């Protein structure tokens, strides 16, 4: 069993599409880079995902499949962010600053300035292929940055 020394937490609104894709992508590529990190993901406001069907977005699944990333036979449903999730993370990444900083400020007021923000739009503003490519690029850049900073084994 591998023990991970560092944790990255990906956040989006519903923990259904963007943060899930980033989590699974990161967990696929980080070991290949020799990183001793593991990702998890949560939704800041999962109750807003009233139109989400099933445990994970079909767009996330398609994006992972297109990259050859295997999916577990049983996929968990979205999980609501808790204070403890934030406390346990070594790095927190929210997928869209203009969307997620206000939610964090409202629900977890001590945390917005401790989060790294990417600029990945949700489905209402970006086609899946655009957003997935952006998340892929950001995740790979993050892995490279962590590797350069000596966060490997």
C-alpha positions as CSV (number, residue, x, y, z in Angstrom):
1,X,0.0,0.0,0.0
2,X,1.3,3.4,-0.9
3,X,1.2,6.2,1.7
4,X,0.9,9.6,0.3
5,X,2.7,12.5,2.1
6,X,0.7,15.3,0.4
7,X,-2.9,16.0,-0.5
8,X,-4.4,18.3,-3.1
9,X,-8.1,19.1,-2.9
10,X,-9.9,20.2,-6.1
11,X,-13.0,22.3,-5.6
12,X,-15.9,23.2,-7.9
13,X,-19.5,24.0,-7.2
14,X,-21.1,20.6,-7.4
15,X,-18.3,18.1,-7.4
16,X,-19.8,16.5,-10.5
17,X,-17.7,17.7,-13.5
18,X,-14.7,19.9,-13.2
19,X,-13.3,18.9,-9.8
20,X,-13.9,15.2,-10.4
21,X,-12.1,15.3,-13.7
22,X,-9.2,17.2,-12.2
23,X,-9.0,14.7,-9.3
24,X,-9.0,11.6,-11.5
25,X,-6.6,13.2,-14.0
26,X,-4.1,14.3,-11.3
27,X,-4.3,10.9,-9.6
28,X,-3.5,9.2,-12.9
29,X,-0.5,11.3,-13.8
30,X,1.1,12.2,-10.5
31,X,2.6,8.8,-9.8
32,X,4.0,8.7,-13.3
33,X,5.9,11.9,-12.4
34,X,7.1,10.4,-9.1
35,X,4.9,12.6,-7.0
36,X,3.9,11.4,-3.5
37,X,0.6,13.3,-3.7
38,X,-3.0,12.2,-3.9
39,X,-5.9,14.3,-5.0
40,X,-9.5,14.4,-3.7
41,X,-12.4,16.7,-4.7
42,X,-15.4,18.3,-3.1
43,X,-18.2,20.6,-4.0
44,X,-18.6,23.9,-2.3
45,X,-22.4,24.0,-2.9
46,X,-23.5,20.5,-4.1
47,X,-27.1,21.4,-3.5
48,X,-26.9,23.7,-6.6
49,X,-26.3,20.7,-8.8
50,X,-30.0,19.9,-9.1
51,X,-29.7,18.9,-12.7
52,X,-26.8,16.5,-12.2
53,X,-27.7,13.0,-13.1
54,X,-25.7,10.1,-11.7
55,X,-22.4,10.1,-9.8
56,X,-20.2,12.0,-12.3
57,X,-20.7,14.0,-15.5
58,X,-20.7,12.2,-18.7
59,X,-18.3,14.9,-20.0
60,X,-15.8,14.1,-17.3
61,X,-16.1,10.4,-18.1
62,X,-15.7,11.0,-21.9
63,X,-12.7,13.2,-21.2
64,X,-11.0,10.6,-19.0
65,X,-11.7,7.8,-21.6
66,X,-10.3,9.9,-24.4
67,X,-7.1,10.2,-22.3
68,X,-7.0,6.4,-21.6
69,X,-7.6,7.0,-17.9
70,X,-9.5,4.0,-16.3
71,X,-12.5,4.6,-14.2
72,X,-13.4,2.4,-11.2
73,X,-16.4,0.2,-11.7
74,X,-18.2,1.9,-8.9
75,X,-18.0,5.7,-8.9
76,X,-18.8,7.7,-5.8
77,X,-21.4,10.5,-5.9
78,X,-20.5,14.1,-5.3
79,X,-19.4,15.1,-1.9
80,X,-20.1,18.3,0.0
81,X,-17.0,20.3,1.2
82,X,-16.5,20.3,5.0
83,X,-14.0,22.4,7.0
84,X,-12.0,19.2,7.8
85,X,-11.4,18.7,4.1
86,X,-9.8,22.1,3.8
87,X,-7.7,21.5,7.0
88,X,-6.4,18.2,5.7
89,X,-5.2,19.5,2.3
90,X,-1.7,20.7,1.6
91,X,-2.9,22.5,-1.5
92,X,-6.4,23.6,-2.4
93,X,-7.4,24.4,-6.0
94,X,-10.7,25.8,-7.0
95,X,-11.6,25.6,-10.7
96,X,-13.0,29.1,-11.3
97,X,-12.1,32.1,-9.1
98,X,-15.1,34.3,-10.0
99,X,-17.5,31.4,-9.2
100,X,-15.8,29.8,-6.3
101,X,-14.2,32.6,-4.3
102,X,-17.6,34.1,-3.3
103,X,-18.9,30.7,-2.3
104,X,-15.9,30.0,-0.2
105,X,-16.1,33.5,1.4
106,X,-19.7,32.9,2.3
107,X,-19.4,29.3,3.6
108,X,-15.8,29.1,4.7
109,X,-14.7,32.7,5.3
110,X,-11.2,31.8,6.6
111,X,-10.2,30.0,3.4
112,X,-10.6,32.0,0.2
113,X,-7.1,33.5,0.3
114,X,-5.5,30.1,1.0
115,X,-6.8,28.6,-2.3
116,X,-5.1,28.5,-5.7
117,X,-7.6,29.4,-8.4
118,X,-7.7,28.2,-12.0
119,X,-9.9,29.8,-14.6
120,X,-11.9,26.9,-16.0
121,X,-15.5,27.7,-17.0
122,X,-18.4,25.4,-16.4
123,X,-20.7,24.0,-19.1
124,X,-22.7,27.2,-19.3
125,X,-19.7,29.1,-20.5
126,X,-17.3,26.6,-22.2
127,X,-17.7,23.6,-24.4
128,X,-16.6,20.4,-22.6
129,X,-13.6,19.9,-25.0
130,X,-12.4,23.4,-24.2
131,X,-12.8,23.1,-20.4
132,X,-11.3,19.5,-20.3
133,X,-8.3,20.6,-22.3
134,X,-7.8,23.5,-20.0
135,X,-8.0,21.3,-16.9
136,X,-5.6,18.8,-18.5
137,X,-3.1,21.6,-19.1
138,X,-3.5,23.0,-15.6
139,X,-3.2,19.6,-13.9
140,X,-0.1,18.7,-15.9
141,X,1.4,22.2,-15.1
142,X,0.7,21.6,-11.4
143,X,2.3,18.2,-11.5
144,X,5.4,19.7,-13.1
145,X,5.5,22.5,-10.6
146,X,5.2,20.1,-7.7
147,X,8.0,18.0,-9.2
148,X,10.3,20.9,-9.6
149,X,9.7,22.0,-6.0
150,X,10.9,18.7,-4.7
151,X,7.6,17.2,-3.7
152,X,8.4,13.8,-5.1
153,X,9.1,10.7,-3.0
